[in-house]
Amino acid sequence: MQYLFNWGSIPVGLGFLARQRFRIEKSPKGIAFGLTVGILSAVGQLALFAAFRYSPNASVVTVVTSLYPLVTVVLAVIVLRERLTRPQVLGLGFAAAAFVIFSF
């Protein structure tokens, strides 16, 4: 299935290139960011496949991977000093509870 996803991204990439009139990024910083995102994405996909392959409980892997926005929220609080509202804190609590419930 991942193979088909890669083929499906080619028309999207060509569309973005056409929108930019096929001008490719020449900034070393932009190229470094693009390569970093690509490499981390590939490593993340491989880690996900390894987790599904070697984990005895696929439901735990599914729940943990679906909680990836939790990392973004925690980083926003730590790095950007964002403040969470009560409903947001409640949502984080429910997400943590879901992880604990599905791990058993």
N, CA and C atoms as a LAMMPS dump frame, in Angstrom:
ITEM: TIMESTEP
0
ITEM: NUMBER OF ATOMS
312
ITEM: BOX BOUNDS ff ff ff
-5.0000000000000000e+02 5.0000000000000000e+02
-5.0000000000000000e+02 5.0000000000000000e+02
-5.0000000000000000e+02 5.0000000000000000e+02
ITEM: ATOMS id mol type element x y z
1 1 1 N 0.818 -1.189 0
2 1 2 C 0 0 0
3 1 3 C 0.868 1.262 0
4 2 1 N 1.972 1.231 0.725
5 2 2 C 2.874 2.383 0.74
6 2 3 C 3.416 2.652 -0.656
7 3 1 N 3.619 1.616 -1.412
8 3 2 C 4.106 1.752 -2.782
9 3 3 C 3.13 2.585 -3.608
10 4 1 N 1.826 2.31 -3.475
11 4 2 C 0.814 3.075 -4.208
12 4 3 C 0.757 4.52 -3.742
13 5 1 N 0.962 4.74 -2.461
14 5 2 C 0.974 6.111 -1.938
15 5 3 C 2.088 6.922 -2.597
16 6 1 N 3.25 6.307 -2.753
17 6 2 C 4.371 7.004 -3.386
18 6 3 C 4.059 7.355 -4.829
19 7 1 N 3.448 6.439 -5.569
20 7 2 C 3.069 6.741 -6.949
21 7 3 C 1.995 7.82 -7.001
22 8 1 N 1.104 7.812 -6.052
23 8 2 C 0.043 8.812 -6.019
24 8 3 C 0.531 10.207 -5.699
25 9 1 N 1.699 10.306 -5.086
26 9 2 C 2.216 11.626 -4.749
27 9 3 C 2.903 12.308 -5.934
28 10 1 N 3.206 11.573 -6.989
29 10 2 C 3.876 12.159 -8.146
30 10 3 C 3.021 13.237 -8.815
31 11 1 N 1.726 12.997 -9.105
32 11 2 C 0.926 14.076 -9.713
33 11 3 C 0.798 15.303 -8.803
34 12 1 N 0.744 15.084 -7.509
35 12 2 C 0.658 16.209 -6.577
36 12 3 C 1.945 17.023 -6.63
37 13 1 N 3.082 16.343 -6.61
38 13 2 C 4.365 17.029 -6.705
39 13 3 C 4.508 17.787 -8.013
40 14 1 N 4.076 17.174 -9.111
41 14 2 C 4.132 17.865 -10.404
42 14 3 C 3.209 19.077 -10.423
43 15 1 N 2.063 18.961 -9.766
44 15 2 C 1.148 20.104 -9.67
45 15 3 C 1.784 21.268 -8.925
46 16 1 N 2.458 20.966 -7.831
47 16 2 C 3.143 22.029 -7.082
48 16 3 C 4.284 22.64 -7.898
49 17 1 N 5.01 21.787 -8.611
50 17 2 C 6.085 22.303 -9.457
51 17 3 C 5.526 23.199 -10.563
52 18 1 N 4.413 22.79 -11.157
53 18 2 C 3.792 23.6 -12.211
54 18 3 C 3.325 24.931 -11.649
55 19 1 N 2.805 24.911 -10.462
56 19 2 C 2.348 26.16 -9.843
57 19 3 C 3.521 27.121 -9.622
58 20 1 N 4.685 26.588 -9.336
59 20 2 C 5.885 27.402 -9.139
60 20 3 C 6.629 27.638 -10.456
61 21 1 N 6.002 27.281 -11.574
62 21 2 C 6.599 27.402 -12.91
63 21 3 C 7.916 26.618 -13.011
64 22 1 N 7.923 25.476 -12.353
65 22 2 C 9.044 24.537 -12.369
66 22 3 C 10.364 25.162 -11.906
67 23 1 N 10.25 26.146 -11.018
68 23 2 C 11.443 26.706 -10.384
69 23 3 C 11.728 25.882 -9.136
70 24 1 N 12.9 25.338 -9.075
71 24 2 C 13.263 24.473 -7.96
72 24 3 C 13.984 25.305 -6.906
73 25 1 N 13.756 24.956 -5.655
74 25 2 C 14.379 25.661 -4.528
75 25 3 C 15.893 25.583 -4.622
76 26 1 N 16.538 26.724 -4.517
77 26 2 C 18.002 26.769 -4.591
78 26 3 C 18.64 27.158 -3.263
79 27 1 N 17.817 27.481 -2.285
80 27 2 C 18.33 27.875 -0.985
81 27 3 C 18.831 26.64 -0.231
82 28 1 N 20.045 26.668 0.273
83 28 2 C 20.542 25.509 1.038
84 28 3 C 19.682 25.208 2.263
85 29 1 N 19.163 26.26 2.886
86 29 2 C 18.314 26.046 4.064
87 29 3 C 17.013 25.343 3.67
88 30 1 N 16.404 25.756 2.562
89 30 2 C 15.172 25.114 2.097
90 30 3 C 15.404 23.672 1.696
91 31 1 N 16.519 23.429 1.017
92 31 2 C 16.848 22.061 0.615
93 31 3 C 17.089 21.194 1.851
94 32 1 N 17.771 21.739 2.847
95 32 2 C 18.037 20.985 4.081
96 32 3 C 16.737 20.656 4.81
97 33 1 N 15.828 21.631 4.878
98 33 2 C 14.538 21.363 5.523
99 33 3 C 13.76 20.295 4.761
100 34 1 N 13.741 20.387 3.437
101 34 2 C 13.03 19.397 2.629
102 34 3 C 13.59 18.001 2.806
103 35 1 N 14.913 17.89 2.777
104 35 2 C 15.542 16.584 2.981
105 35 3 C 15.286 16.042 4.378
106 36 1 N 15.335 16.93 5.366
107 36 2 C 15.082 16.496 6.746
108 36 3 C 13.665 15.963 6.902
109 37 1 N 12.697 16.674 6.333
110 37 2 C 11.302 16.225 6.41
111 37 3 C 11.135 14.88 5.702
112 38 1 N 11.744 14.736 4.536
113 38 2 C 11.636 13.479 3.8
114 38 3 C 12.253 12.315 4.547
115 39 1 N 13.436 12.532 5.103
116 39 2 C 14.113 11.458 5.829
117 39 3 C 13.353 11.079 7.091
118 40 1 N 12.912 12.082 7.857
119 40 2 C 12.158 11.781 9.081
120 40 3 C 10.826 11.103 8.774
121 41 1 N 10.195 11.5 7.678
122 41 2 C 8.946 10.848 7.283
123 41 3 C 9.178 9.382 6.931
124 42 1 N 10.243 9.105 6.196
125 42 2 C 10.556 7.722 5.837
126 42 3 C 10.888 6.893 7.077
127 43 1 N 11.667 7.464 7.985
128 43 2 C 12.012 6.752 9.221
129 43 3 C 10.745 6.494 10.046
130 44 1 N 9.855 7.472 10.099
131 44 2 C 8.599 7.293 10.828
132 44 3 C 7.735 6.192 10.239
133 45 1 N 7.656 6.134 8.911
134 45 2 C 6.885 5.071 8.261
135 45 3 C 7.503 3.705 8.539
136 46 1 N 8.821 3.618 8.453
137 46 2 C 9.479 2.342 8.74
138 46 3 C 9.27 1.924 10.196
139 47 1 N 9.307 2.889 11.107
140 47 2 C 9.065 2.576 12.518
141 47 3 C 7.63 2.106 12.729
142 48 1 N 6.693 2.727 12.032
143 48 2 C 5.291 2.299 12.146
144 48 3 C 5.12 0.878 11.631
145 49 1 N 5.702 0.572 10.476
146 49 2 C 5.593 -0.777 9.936
147 49 3 C 6.253 -1.792 10.867
148 50 1 N 7.397 -1.429 11.443
149 50 2 C 8.073 -2.335 12.383
150 50 3 C 7.213 -2.547 13.627
151 51 1 N 6.557 -1.485 14.091
152 51 2 C 5.7 -1.621 15.276
153 51 3 C 4.526 -2.537 14.991
154 52 1 N 3.93 -2.404 13.816
155 52 2 C 2.823 -3.305 13.465
156 52 3 C 3.299 -4.734 13.296
157 53 1 N 4.498 -4.903 12.8
158 53 2 C 5.004 -6.254 12.552
159 53 3 C 5.385 -6.976 13.84
160 54 1 N 6.046 -6.258 14.754
161 54 2 C 6.604 -6.923 15.933
162 54 3 C 5.777 -6.754 17.201
163 55 1 N 4.763 -5.901 17.171
164 55 2 C 3.941 -5.707 18.366
165 55 3 C 2.863 -6.785 18.432
166 56 1 N 2.673 -7.362 19.597
167 56 2 C 1.617 -8.367 19.719
168 56 3 C 0.219 -7.743 19.737
169 57 1 N 0.131 -6.44 19.964
170 57 2 C -1.166 -5.786 20.086
171 57 3 C -1.227 -4.582 19.147
172 58 1 N -1.844 -4.768 17.984
173 58 2 C -1.904 -3.701 16.98
174 58 3 C -2.779 -2.538 17.434
175 59 1 N -3.731 -2.801 18.33
176 59 2 C -4.6 -1.707 18.786
177 59 3 C -3.813 -0.67 19.578
178 60 1 N -2.804 -1.089 20.32
179 60 2 C -1.969 -0.139 21.065
180 60 3 C -1.163 0.715 20.091
181 61 1 N -0.606 0.102 19.077
182 61 2 C 0.168 0.837 18.084
183 61 3 C -0.724 1.858 17.383
184 62 1 N -1.931 1.465 17.043
185 62 2 C -2.864 2.36 16.366
186 62 3 C -3.216 3.554 17.245
187 63 1 N -3.489 3.305 18.506
188 63 2 C -3.839 4.396 19.419
189 63 3 C -2.661 5.338 19.617
190 64 1 N -1.481 4.785 19.799
191 64 2 C -0.296 5.632 20.023
192 64 3 C -0.019 6.492 18.799
193 65 1 N -0.112 5.916 17.611
194 65 2 C 0.16 6.706 16.411
195 65 3 C -0.929 7.733 16.149
196 66 1 N -2.139 7.471 16.586
197 66 2 C -3.203 8.46 16.382
198 66 3 C -3.102 9.618 17.37
199 67 1 N -2.267 9.466 18.387
200 67 2 C -2.088 10.539 19.368
201 67 3 C -0.915 11.463 19.029
202 68 1 N -0.465 11.438 17.767
203 68 2 C 0.673 12.295 17.409
204 68 3 C 0.393 13.782 17.601
205 69 1 N -0.856 14.29 17.489
206 69 2 C -1.059 15.716 17.77
207 69 3 C -0.728 16.087 19.214
208 70 1 N -0.734 15.11 20.097
209 70 2 C -0.371 15.356 21.486
210 70 3 C 1.054 15.91 21.589
211 71 1 N 1.947 15.391 20.78
212 71 2 C 3.328 15.869 20.78
213 71 3 C 3.38 17.332 20.347
214 72 1 N 2.591 17.676 19.329
215 72 2 C 2.549 19.054 18.851
216 72 3 C 2.044 19.993 19.927
217 73 1 N 1.014 19.589 20.636
218 73 2 C 0.445 20.425 21.689
219 73 3 C 1.449 20.61 22.824
220 74 1 N 2.084 19.534 23.237
221 74 2 C 3.058 19.622 24.324
222 74 3 C 4.237 20.508 23.911
223 75 1 N 4.709 20.348 22.674
224 75 2 C 5.793 21.206 22.203
225 75 3 C 5.364 22.67 22.121
226 76 1 N 4.114 22.923 21.737
227 76 2 C 3.617 24.303 21.68
228 76 3 C 3.587 24.92 23.071
229 77 1 N 3.229 24.136 24.059
230 77 2 C 3.204 24.642 25.44
231 77 3 C 4.622 24.912 25.929
232 78 1 N 5.537 23.998 25.63
233 78 2 C 6.905 24.14 26.133
234 78 3 C 7.69 25.207 25.359
235 79 1 N 7.673 25.12 24.038
236 79 2 C 8.529 25.98 23.224
237 79 3 C 7.899 27.357 22.999
238 80 1 N 6.619 27.363 22.615
239 80 2 C 5.958 28.624 22.278
240 80 3 C 5.226 29.263 23.447
241 81 1 N 5.241 28.583 24.581
242 81 2 C 4.569 29.058 25.787
243 81 3 C 3.071 29.317 25.561
244 82 1 N 2.455 28.413 24.796
245 82 2 C 1.015 28.494 24.562
246 82 3 C 0.282 28.129 25.848
247 83 1 N -0.885 28.702 26.006
248 83 2 C -1.726 28.356 27.162
249 83 3 C -2.881 27.499 26.69
250 84 1 N -3.168 26.476 27.462
251 84 2 C -4.262 25.578 27.12
252 84 3 C -5.518 25.983 27.867
253 85 1 N -6.651 25.862 27.196
254 85 2 C -7.933 26.107 27.85
255 85 3 C -8.361 24.837 28.579
256 86 1 N -9.369 24.953 29.398
257 86 2 C -9.84 23.766 30.136
258 86 3 C -10.308 22.654 29.212
259 87 1 N -11.084 22.96 28.161
260 87 2 C -11.47 21.865 27.25
261 87 3 C -10.267 21.189 26.577
262 88 1 N -9.227 21.957 26.286
263 88 2 C -8.042 21.366 25.69
264 88 3 C -7.319 20.453 26.672
265 89 1 N -7.217 20.869 27.917
266 89 2 C -6.604 20.028 28.949
267 89 3 C -7.436 18.769 29.152
268 90 1 N -8.76 18.917 29.135
269 90 2 C -9.652 17.766 29.261
270 90 3 C -9.43 16.796 28.093
271 91 1 N -9.27 17.346 26.884
272 91 2 C -8.997 16.506 25.718
273 91 3 C -7.686 15.757 25.847
274 92 1 N -6.666 16.434 26.359
275 92 2 C -5.389 15.754 26.593
276 92 3 C -5.543 14.631 27.613
277 93 1 N -6.354 14.883 28.637
278 93 2 C -6.607 13.849 29.642
279 93 3 C -7.32 12.646 29.056
280 94 1 N -8.329 12.91 28.216
281 94 2 C -9.033 11.802 27.557
282 94 3 C -8.101 11.025 26.629
283 95 1 N -7.218 11.735 25.943
284 95 2 C -6.266 11.062 25.055
285 95 3 C -5.332 10.167 25.863
286 96 1 N -4.846 10.657 26.987
287 96 2 C -3.976 9.843 27.844
288 96 3 C -4.736 8.645 28.396
289 97 1 N -5.996 8.862 28.765
290 97 2 C -6.816 7.742 29.267
291 97 3 C -7.043 6.695 28.18
292 98 1 N -7.248 7.145 26.942
293 98 2 C -7.434 6.201 25.84
294 98 3 C -6.188 5.347 25.643
295 99 1 N -5.031 5.971 25.774
296 99 2 C -3.792 5.213 25.642
297 99 3 C -3.692 4.145 26.724
298 100 1 N -4.014 4.524 27.961
299 100 2 C -3.93 3.567 29.074
300 100 3 C -4.951 2.441 28.908
301 101 1 N -6.168 2.794 28.503
302 101 2 C -7.222 1.778 28.339
303 101 3 C -6.858 0.782 27.248
304 102 1 N -6.379 1.273 26.105
305 102 2 C -6.074 0.364 24.999
306 102 3 C -4.797 -0.433 25.211
307 103 1 N -3.978 -0.031 26.163
308 103 2 C -2.733 -0.769 26.374
309 103 3 C -2.95 -2.063 27.155
310 104 1 N -4.133 -2.235 27.717
311 104 2 C -4.402 -3.476 28.456
312 104 3 C -5.099 -4.495 27.604
